[in-house]
Amino acid sequence: MRVAVAMKRKRGDAVESRNAAIIRRAKPSDLPALVELVGLSDARTYTVGAVERAVAGLDPGAYLAWLAFSGDRAVGCCMLEIRTLRWGQRQLRAGHWTNLYLRPDCRGMKICPQLTFAMFEDALAEGIDVVYGATRRRGMPALFVSLGMRTMGDLPVYAKPLRPVRLLVKRGGFGRASRALSAVPDAVYEAGSRCW
């Protein structure tokens, strides 16, 4: 897992775009738009209540989000979870960059940099000392660096699949019947892994 940190940026830095989108801070009334965008990003269906809990009701002391609009349609979002980090004897007010998503038909319009720089600008105004992100996705560390972030290190990530056959079946799109059949080899795996 790569970890990148963005330091404060100077006010007034702008991103030029031929296809400028309207970027603004999300409000609780924007939750349905966030639900749709997060669902598209994750290829899942979420309820408004689930997303509202995940983003702490957009309480500015806990979670910030920004939306990009093309006309009246929300086309992208960027989110920041407010955290406290300890650095030596200091405590820093930090923002954990948790999400950046843009509808596929809007990619290449330079909306992602607009969303990101709006996040940096508002984070600075909110008294956030540092914005950091951690990613598993290929290409994301290069994106972070291109936005002025610095790589701070690599974190080892350890995982143990609890139901490996079901995981493979689910990822392969083999259907519900295959998922049900995966219970037998997964039970054998679980019994065997207790012996290790």
Disulfide bonds with the S-S distance in Angstrom:
none
